[in-house]
């Protein structure tokens, strides 16, 4: 039962969000084609940019600099990761493969994932900037740090690239926290796709709880063999420390918040982490080309509030936020803004939703809730509430 002290802690506000960023990450050019294929079929006049392009991140930077949240943001310059730092999560063979690919100038590492000139430098900046964000918290210089990075990282496994990702930014930060004295780290991933790379890196560890709420997309090929199903619970000492919450397409705000309250919150309470990492992807939004989950700004805002409360209760307010997907160039920035409003625990929204009157099907919401309850009662015995 929560005490008065717990309640007071959970209701407190964070004064600042420390944003770590480096414009060199914009140099990762993913090219044009049919969606993410990089292919010109020869019969289209207009080829679209690859979904993971620099425009999406430019809007995230600008909304934090000039949007109403700007007084709450403090900016820090990111840095390149060093090769030895990468070996805390990735295998030497895989890192050597990336270095060689960079020297050749271009390589298709897997479907939709292209290492072009400038990509490796951007990937090193994304990894180093995330590590700097975590180090900032570990050194006691702030409570909430946000690594605004690209290319994304949560699909990158220890030995291979996947899903637009080369280096696992969040995984590297988690390992840094463990190496620096943290006993337990919880990862909460709300990107629309399963954070398979992060889960893979800590699949046999009971020091890291990886939680992923994602679209029920299953495996998508050799680079992504994990299905993200509820049966992928971890291995060995890590059994029960990987919690997958695959949600039906169109789950929406109510379903996500219910899943958080019924599954994520009790899991974090039982695990009692001394560091929390929130892996954010706005591709769960109502208008994203890569997702079908229908979250709106208010849903992201409420998720931010819930995670804020968890950090206040368990990790002395320390929270690292790491950017992943989010491919609607405009709405992703708005949803990021809303997420950070929630993390700040502000009493009222600073920014209204420009587009999303998106009424949820109440009957469908009930079905989602019933499905989540089944996860709790039938499939997740280690994380059931007592």
One Martini backbone bead per residue (centre of mass of N, CA, C, O) as a GRO file, in nm:
protein
  386
    1UNK     BB    1   0.097   0.035   0.022
    2UNK     BB    2   0.068   0.359  -0.007
    3UNK     BB    3   0.207   0.627   0.120
    4UNK     BB    4   0.222   0.955   0.188
    5UNK     BB    5   0.507   0.978   0.079
    6UNK     BB    6   0.451   0.855  -0.196
    7UNK     BB    7   0.232   1.055  -0.284
    8UNK     BB    8   0.410   1.306  -0.267
    9UNK     BB    9   0.625   1.216  -0.468
   10UNK     BB   10   0.425   1.161  -0.715
   11UNK     BB   11   0.324   1.482  -0.714
   12UNK     BB   12   0.566   1.591  -0.807
   13UNK     BB   13   0.789   1.808  -0.976
   14UNK     BB   14   0.967   1.885  -1.258
   15UNK     BB   15   1.175   2.148  -1.369
   16UNK     BB   16   1.365   1.977  -1.573
   17UNK     BB   17   1.484   1.907  -1.907
   18UNK     BB   18   1.759   1.731  -2.029
   19UNK     BB   19   1.886   1.798  -2.347
   20UNK     BB   20   2.035   1.580  -2.589
   21UNK     BB   21   2.230   1.716  -2.871
   22UNK     BB   22   2.321   1.669  -3.233
   23UNK     BB   23   2.336   1.778  -3.565
   24UNK     BB   24   2.501   1.535  -3.690
   25UNK     BB   25   2.246   1.339  -3.709
   26UNK     BB   26   2.139   1.462  -3.989
   27UNK     BB   27   2.352   1.302  -4.187
   28UNK     BB   28   2.152   1.078  -4.202
   29UNK     BB   29   2.082   0.928  -4.518
   30UNK     BB   30   1.797   0.735  -4.634
   31UNK     BB   31   1.637   0.842  -4.862
   32UNK     BB   32   1.450   0.733  -5.145
   33UNK     BB   33   1.110   0.594  -5.214
   34UNK     BB   34   0.925   0.321  -5.129
   35UNK     BB   35   0.919   0.414  -4.851
   36UNK     BB   36   1.178   0.189  -4.713
   37UNK     BB   37   1.331   0.064  -4.979
   38UNK     BB   38   1.483   0.260  -5.201
   39UNK     BB   39   1.281   0.232  -5.444
   40UNK     BB   40   1.248   0.280  -5.800
   41UNK     BB   41   0.993   0.178  -6.019
   42UNK     BB   42   0.935   0.413  -6.263
   43UNK     BB   43   0.600   0.511  -6.202
   44UNK     BB   44   0.681   0.762  -6.019
   45UNK     BB   45   0.701   1.102  -5.957
   46UNK     BB   46   0.691   1.056  -5.635
   47UNK     BB   47   0.932   1.031  -5.387
   48UNK     BB   48   0.974   0.936  -5.073
   49UNK     BB   49   1.085   0.953  -4.781
   50UNK     BB   50   1.219   0.805  -4.552
   51UNK     BB   51   1.086   0.779  -4.248
   52UNK     BB   52   1.391   0.804  -4.136
   53UNK     BB   53   1.426   1.133  -4.112
   54UNK     BB   54   1.536   1.457  -4.037
   55UNK     BB   55   1.265   1.613  -4.012
   56UNK     BB   56   1.147   1.486  -3.755
   57UNK     BB   57   1.379   1.600  -3.569
   58UNK     BB   58   1.364   1.898  -3.630
   59UNK     BB   59   1.080   1.930  -3.499
   60UNK     BB   60   1.163   1.844  -3.215
   61UNK     BB   61   1.363   2.068  -3.167
   62UNK     BB   62   1.177   2.316  -3.227
   63UNK     BB   63   0.951   2.260  -3.013
   64UNK     BB   64   1.156   2.284  -2.770
   65UNK     BB   65   1.259   2.580  -2.841
   66UNK     BB   66   0.951   2.727  -2.926
   67UNK     BB   67   0.772   2.608  -2.742
   68UNK     BB   68   0.602   2.608  -2.433
   69UNK     BB   69   0.838   2.414  -2.305
   70UNK     BB   70   1.115   2.574  -2.314
   71UNK     BB   71   1.152   2.667  -2.004
   72UNK     BB   72   1.202   2.339  -1.926
   73UNK     BB   73   1.467   2.350  -2.107
   74UNK     BB   74   1.791   2.193  -2.130
   75UNK     BB   75   2.095   2.220  -2.310
   76UNK     BB   76   2.304   1.961  -2.470
   77UNK     BB   77   2.594   1.834  -2.596
   78UNK     BB   78   2.688   1.594  -2.780
   79UNK     BB   79   2.855   1.274  -2.869
   80UNK     BB   80   3.083   1.046  -2.935
   81UNK     BB   81   3.141   0.728  -2.947
   82UNK     BB   82   3.337   0.475  -2.840
   83UNK     BB   83   3.426   0.170  -2.923
   84UNK     BB   84   3.454   0.045  -2.633
   85UNK     BB   85   3.161   0.124  -2.550
   86UNK     BB   86   3.009  -0.068  -2.752
   87UNK     BB   87   3.116  -0.346  -2.610
   88UNK     BB   88   2.897  -0.358  -2.376
   89UNK     BB   89   2.675  -0.475  -2.607
   90UNK     BB   90   2.854  -0.537  -2.850
   91UNK     BB   91   3.015  -0.705  -3.081
   92UNK     BB   92   3.310  -0.696  -3.242
   93UNK     BB   93   3.214  -0.807  -3.517
   94UNK     BB   94   2.988  -0.600  -3.565
   95UNK     BB   95   3.155  -0.340  -3.547
   96UNK     BB   96   3.346  -0.415  -3.778
   97UNK     BB   97   3.127  -0.425  -3.994
   98UNK     BB   98   3.050  -0.123  -3.976
   99UNK     BB   99   3.327  -0.001  -4.036
  100UNK     BB  100   3.357  -0.132  -4.317
  101UNK     BB  101   3.098  -0.019  -4.441
  102UNK     BB  102   3.178   0.279  -4.415
  103UNK     BB  103   3.429   0.264  -4.608
  104UNK     BB  104   3.247   0.182  -4.863
  105UNK     BB  105   2.962   0.384  -4.821
  106UNK     BB  106   2.754   0.122  -4.863
  107UNK     BB  107   2.481  -0.060  -4.688
  108UNK     BB  108   2.262  -0.331  -4.665
  109UNK     BB  109   2.165  -0.477  -4.366
  110UNK     BB  110   1.850  -0.450  -4.411
  111UNK     BB  111   1.541  -0.393  -4.432
  112UNK     BB  112   1.550  -0.039  -4.451
  113UNK     BB  113   1.877  -0.056  -4.376
  114UNK     BB  114   2.106   0.215  -4.425
  115UNK     BB  115   2.456   0.255  -4.490
  116UNK     BB  116   2.569   0.569  -4.530
  117UNK     BB  117   2.711   0.843  -4.578
  118UNK     BB  118   2.710   0.948  -4.228
  119UNK     BB  119   2.582   0.718  -4.050
  120UNK     BB  120   2.807   0.638  -3.850
  121UNK     BB  121   2.844   0.911  -3.721
  122UNK     BB  122   2.551   0.932  -3.620
  123UNK     BB  123   2.554   0.674  -3.448
  124UNK     BB  124   2.778   0.769  -3.257
  125UNK     BB  125   2.619   1.014  -3.156
  126UNK     BB  126   2.374   0.866  -3.041
  127UNK     BB  127   2.530   0.694  -2.837
  128UNK     BB  128   2.693   0.922  -2.691
  129UNK     BB  129   2.448   1.096  -2.610
  130UNK     BB  130   2.314   0.880  -2.432
  131UNK     BB  131   2.551   0.841  -2.239
  132UNK     BB  132   2.556   1.136  -2.140
  133UNK     BB  133   2.274   1.132  -2.017
  134UNK     BB  134   2.329   0.914  -1.806
  135UNK     BB  135   2.575   1.045  -1.670
  136UNK     BB  136   2.426   1.292  -1.566
  137UNK     BB  137   2.257   1.129  -1.362
  138UNK     BB  138   2.482   0.968  -1.213
  139UNK     BB  139   2.624   1.256  -1.122
  140UNK     BB  140   2.377   1.451  -1.020
  141UNK     BB  141   2.275   1.689  -1.247
  142UNK     BB  142   1.992   1.535  -1.264
  143UNK     BB  143   1.666   1.377  -1.332
  144UNK     BB  144   1.596   1.456  -1.643
  145UNK     BB  145   1.675   1.287  -1.949
  146UNK     BB  146   1.706   1.360  -2.311
  147UNK     BB  147   1.762   1.162  -2.598
  148UNK     BB  148   1.796   1.323  -2.907
  149UNK     BB  149   1.791   1.065  -3.145
  150UNK     BB  150   1.981   0.965  -3.443
  151UNK     BB  151   1.954   0.680  -3.497
  152UNK     BB  152   1.794   0.438  -3.390
  153UNK     BB  153   1.813   0.130  -3.145
  154UNK     BB  154   1.604  -0.105  -3.028
  155UNK     BB  155   1.673  -0.330  -3.265
  156UNK     BB  156   1.958  -0.355  -3.188
  157UNK     BB  157   2.167  -0.606  -3.159
  158UNK     BB  158   2.461  -0.730  -3.060
  159UNK     BB  159   2.494  -0.870  -3.386
  160UNK     BB  160   2.261  -0.669  -3.524
  161UNK     BB  161   2.070  -0.521  -3.743
  162UNK     BB  162   1.750  -0.324  -3.723
  163UNK     BB  163   1.500  -0.121  -3.793
  164UNK     BB  164   1.707   0.142  -3.850
  165UNK     BB  165   1.931   0.001  -3.664
  166UNK     BB  166   2.271  -0.010  -3.518
  167UNK     BB  167   2.262   0.111  -3.222
  168UNK     BB  168   2.198   0.059  -2.876
  169UNK     BB  169   2.133   0.318  -2.690
  170UNK     BB  170   1.979   0.212  -2.441
  171UNK     BB  171   2.159  -0.035  -2.379
  172UNK     BB  172   2.415   0.127  -2.319
  173UNK     BB  173   2.293   0.289  -2.081
  174UNK     BB  174   2.219   0.052  -1.901
  175UNK     BB  175   2.508  -0.061  -1.872
  176UNK     BB  176   2.624   0.192  -1.742
  177UNK     BB  177   2.452   0.181  -1.489
  178UNK     BB  178   2.553  -0.093  -1.389
  179UNK     BB  179   2.865  -0.016  -1.394
  180UNK     BB  180   2.789   0.238  -1.178
  181UNK     BB  181   2.585   0.074  -0.945
  182UNK     BB  182   2.334  -0.025  -1.045
  183UNK     BB  183   2.107  -0.287  -0.972
  184UNK     BB  184   1.838  -0.171  -1.120
  185UNK     BB  185   1.675  -0.174  -1.449
  186UNK     BB  186   1.416  -0.005  -1.621
  187UNK     BB  187   1.234  -0.072  -1.928
  188UNK     BB  188   1.018   0.149  -2.121
  189UNK     BB  189   0.846   0.062  -2.425
  190UNK     BB  190   0.640   0.271  -2.670
  191UNK     BB  191   0.692   0.173  -2.922
  192UNK     BB  192   0.524   0.013  -3.182
  193UNK     BB  193   0.773  -0.166  -3.153
  194UNK     BB  194   0.961  -0.409  -3.060
  195UNK     BB  195   1.236  -0.414  -2.823
  196UNK     BB  196   1.438  -0.656  -2.917
  197UNK     BB  197   1.732  -0.565  -2.869
  198UNK     BB  198   1.716  -0.501  -2.568
  199UNK     BB  199   1.607  -0.774  -2.479
  200UNK     BB  200   1.841  -0.947  -2.589
  201UNK     BB  201   2.072  -0.814  -2.411
  202UNK     BB  202   1.879  -0.901  -2.127
  203UNK     BB  203   1.748  -1.200  -2.127
  204UNK     BB  204   1.955  -1.320  -1.876
  205UNK     BB  205   1.860  -1.084  -1.681
  206UNK     BB  206   1.784  -0.965  -1.332
  207UNK     BB  207   1.869  -0.640  -1.365
  208UNK     BB  208   1.658  -0.628  -1.613
  209UNK     BB  209   1.357  -0.468  -1.704
  210UNK     BB  210   1.165  -0.544  -1.991
  211UNK     BB  211   0.923  -0.324  -2.142
  212UNK     BB  212   0.671  -0.384  -2.409
  213UNK     BB  213   0.463  -0.174  -2.604
  214UNK     BB  214   0.290  -0.319  -2.889
  215UNK     BB  215   0.232  -0.410  -3.181
  216UNK     BB  216   0.096  -0.706  -3.330
  217UNK     BB  217   0.354  -0.806  -3.559
  218UNK     BB  218   0.579  -0.982  -3.516
  219UNK     BB  219   0.776  -1.124  -3.722
  220UNK     BB  220   1.003  -0.984  -4.010
  221UNK     BB  221   1.263  -1.172  -4.004
  222UNK     BB  222   1.601  -1.226  -3.972
  223UNK     BB  223   1.640  -0.945  -3.808
  224UNK     BB  224   1.339  -1.033  -3.658
  225UNK     BB  225   1.270  -1.313  -3.477
  226UNK     BB  226   1.108  -1.178  -3.285
  227UNK     BB  227   0.759  -1.149  -3.180
  228UNK     BB  228   0.649  -1.014  -2.900
  229UNK     BB  229   0.538  -1.210  -2.710
  230UNK     BB  230   0.419  -1.328  -2.401
  231UNK     BB  231   0.637  -1.581  -2.411
  232UNK     BB  232   0.875  -1.369  -2.390
  233UNK     BB  233   1.042  -1.386  -2.063
  234UNK     BB  234   1.312  -1.515  -2.082
  235UNK     BB  235   1.633  -1.638  -1.944
  236UNK     BB  236   1.703  -1.793  -1.684
  237UNK     BB  237   1.758  -1.539  -1.473
  238UNK     BB  238   1.553  -1.372  -1.683
  239UNK     BB  239   1.302  -1.499  -1.599
  240UNK     BB  240   1.044  -1.249  -1.597
  241UNK     BB  241   1.218  -0.980  -1.732
  242UNK     BB  242   1.020  -1.003  -1.991
  243UNK     BB  243   0.764  -0.771  -2.097
  244UNK     BB  244   0.502  -0.833  -2.312
  245UNK     BB  245   0.262  -0.595  -2.488
  246UNK     BB  246   0.049  -0.692  -2.717
  247UNK     BB  247  -0.149  -0.478  -2.913
  248UNK     BB  248  -0.407  -0.393  -3.074
  249UNK     BB  249  -0.518  -0.241  -3.324
  250UNK     BB  250  -0.639   0.064  -3.195
  251UNK     BB  251  -0.625   0.099  -2.883
  252UNK     BB  252  -0.536   0.360  -2.752
  253UNK     BB  253  -0.547   0.545  -2.471
  254UNK     BB  254  -0.710   0.362  -2.276
  255UNK     BB  255  -0.552   0.097  -2.326
  256UNK     BB  256  -0.271   0.199  -2.243
  257UNK     BB  257  -0.339   0.295  -1.957
  258UNK     BB  258  -0.440   0.024  -1.859
  259UNK     BB  259  -0.180  -0.134  -1.909
  260UNK     BB  260  -0.013   0.029  -1.716
  261UNK     BB  261  -0.184  -0.013  -1.452
  262UNK     BB  262  -0.195  -0.345  -1.474
  263UNK     BB  263   0.128  -0.398  -1.558
  264UNK     BB  264   0.357  -0.189  -1.529
  265UNK     BB  265   0.332  -0.082  -1.240
  266UNK     BB  266   0.349  -0.355  -1.083
  267UNK     BB  267   0.624  -0.435  -1.200
  268UNK     BB  268   0.790  -0.199  -1.090
  269UNK     BB  269   0.721  -0.237  -0.794
  270UNK     BB  270   0.851  -0.525  -0.773
  271UNK     BB  271   1.142  -0.452  -0.885
  272UNK     BB  272   1.278  -0.189  -0.785
  273UNK     BB  273   1.426   0.044  -0.927
  274UNK     BB  274   1.719   0.278  -0.965
  275UNK     BB  275   1.638   0.287  -1.280
  276UNK     BB  276   1.483   0.467  -1.558
  277UNK     BB  277   1.378   0.380  -1.898
  278UNK     BB  278   1.237   0.572  -2.164
  279UNK     BB  279   1.108   0.448  -2.467
  280UNK     BB  280   1.038   0.656  -2.743
  281UNK     BB  281   0.750   0.640  -2.975
  282UNK     BB  282   0.534   0.809  -3.218
  283UNK     BB  283   0.426   0.542  -3.382
  284UNK     BB  284   0.156   0.520  -3.187
  285UNK     BB  285  -0.001   0.711  -3.339
  286UNK     BB  286  -0.280   0.809  -3.525
  287UNK     BB  287  -0.071   0.922  -3.789
  288UNK     BB  288   0.119   0.690  -3.847
  289UNK     BB  289   0.277   0.502  -4.102
  290UNK     BB  290   0.388   0.254  -3.893
  291UNK     BB  291   0.108   0.268  -3.732
  292UNK     BB  292  -0.212   0.147  -3.530
  293UNK     BB  293  -0.275   0.284  -3.218
  294UNK     BB  294  -0.410   0.583  -3.161
  295UNK     BB  295  -0.250   0.787  -3.025
  296UNK     BB  296  -0.250   1.078  -2.837
  297UNK     BB  297  -0.151   1.336  -2.661
  298UNK     BB  298  -0.299   1.242  -2.401
  299UNK     BB  299  -0.171   0.965  -2.384
  300UNK     BB  300   0.122   1.059  -2.360
  301UNK     BB  301   0.080   1.236  -2.113
  302UNK     BB  302  -0.010   1.006  -1.921
  303UNK     BB  303   0.242   0.835  -1.946
  304UNK     BB  304   0.431   1.050  -1.831
  305UNK     BB  305   0.298   1.060  -1.552
  306UNK     BB  306   0.340   0.768  -1.470
  307UNK     BB  307   0.650   0.765  -1.496
  308UNK     BB  308   0.702   0.985  -1.298
  309UNK     BB  309   0.591   0.832  -1.050
  310UNK     BB  310   0.793   0.597  -1.066
  311UNK     BB  311   1.050   0.766  -1.032
  312UNK     BB  312   0.978   0.897  -0.756
  313UNK     BB  313   0.956   0.615  -0.604
  314UNK     BB  314   1.236   0.450  -0.716
  315UNK     BB  315   1.469   0.681  -0.857
  316UNK     BB  316   1.471   0.971  -0.742
  317UNK     BB  317   1.356   1.084  -1.036
  318UNK     BB  318   1.514   0.916  -1.231
  319UNK     BB  319   1.518   0.981  -1.597
  320UNK     BB  320   1.547   0.821  -1.908
  321UNK     BB  321   1.511   0.945  -2.241
  322UNK     BB  322   1.458   0.770  -2.557
  323UNK     BB  323   1.473   0.799  -2.890
  324UNK     BB  324   1.290   0.676  -3.167
  325UNK     BB  325   1.032   0.682  -3.320
  326UNK     BB  326   0.848   0.877  -3.551
  327UNK     BB  327   0.693   0.971  -3.882
  328UNK     BB  328   0.531   1.217  -3.828
  329UNK     BB  329   0.653   1.523  -3.869
  330UNK     BB  330   0.440   1.669  -3.678
  331UNK     BB  331   0.296   1.482  -3.459
  332UNK     BB  332   0.548   1.381  -3.314
  333UNK     BB  333   0.619   1.651  -3.182
  334UNK     BB  334   0.358   1.684  -3.020
  335UNK     BB  335   0.385   1.413  -2.861
  336UNK     BB  336   0.644   1.482  -2.723
  337UNK     BB  337   0.547   1.729  -2.573
  338UNK     BB  338   0.333   1.571  -2.409
  339UNK     BB  339   0.520   1.374  -2.265
  340UNK     BB  340   0.687   1.597  -2.115
  341UNK     BB  341   0.453   1.717  -1.963
  342UNK     BB  342   0.404   1.460  -1.797
  343UNK     BB  343   0.689   1.439  -1.670
  344UNK     BB  344   0.647   1.730  -1.533
  345UNK     BB  345   0.360   1.741  -1.402
  346UNK     BB  346   0.152   1.922  -1.523
  347UNK     BB  347  -0.166   2.051  -1.466
  348UNK     BB  348  -0.157   2.164  -1.768
  349UNK     BB  349  -0.171   2.205  -2.082
  350UNK     BB  350   0.039   2.371  -2.327
  351UNK     BB  351  -0.074   2.190  -2.575
  352UNK     BB  352  -0.279   2.151  -2.829
  353UNK     BB  353  -0.452   1.951  -3.031
  354UNK     BB  354  -0.463   1.992  -3.387
  355UNK     BB  355  -0.629   1.694  -3.479
  356UNK     BB  356  -0.734   1.490  -3.231
  357UNK     BB  357  -1.033   1.378  -3.307
  358UNK     BB  358  -1.053   1.040  -3.157
  359UNK     BB  359  -1.285   0.838  -3.115
  360UNK     BB  360  -1.347   0.572  -2.921
  361UNK     BB  361  -1.426   0.244  -2.913
  362UNK     BB  362  -1.575   0.115  -2.645
  363UNK     BB  363  -1.594  -0.182  -2.719
  364UNK     BB  364  -1.298  -0.212  -2.791
  365UNK     BB  365  -1.179  -0.126  -2.517
  366UNK     BB  366  -1.293  -0.369  -2.366
  367UNK     BB  367  -1.133  -0.581  -2.522
  368UNK     BB  368  -0.857  -0.480  -2.442
  369UNK     BB  369  -0.894  -0.509  -2.137
  370UNK     BB  370  -0.943  -0.815  -2.142
  371UNK     BB  371  -0.670  -0.886  -2.262
  372UNK     BB  372  -0.497  -0.768  -2.036
  373UNK     BB  373  -0.616  -0.943  -1.810
  374UNK     BB  374  -0.509  -1.208  -1.930
  375UNK     BB  375  -0.214  -1.147  -1.896
  376UNK     BB  376  -0.222  -1.129  -1.590
  377UNK     BB  377  -0.373  -1.411  -1.511
  378UNK     BB  378  -0.220  -1.622  -1.731
  379UNK     BB  379   0.095  -1.503  -1.828
  380UNK     BB  380   0.194  -1.320  -1.548
  381UNK     BB  381   0.280  -1.447  -1.255
  382UNK     BB  382   0.526  -1.260  -1.164
  383UNK     BB  383   0.324  -0.975  -1.205
  384UNK     BB  384   0.115  -1.004  -1.016
  385UNK     BB  385  -0.106  -0.905  -0.808
  386UNK     BB  386  -0.175  -0.983  -0.466
   0.00000   0.00000   0.00000
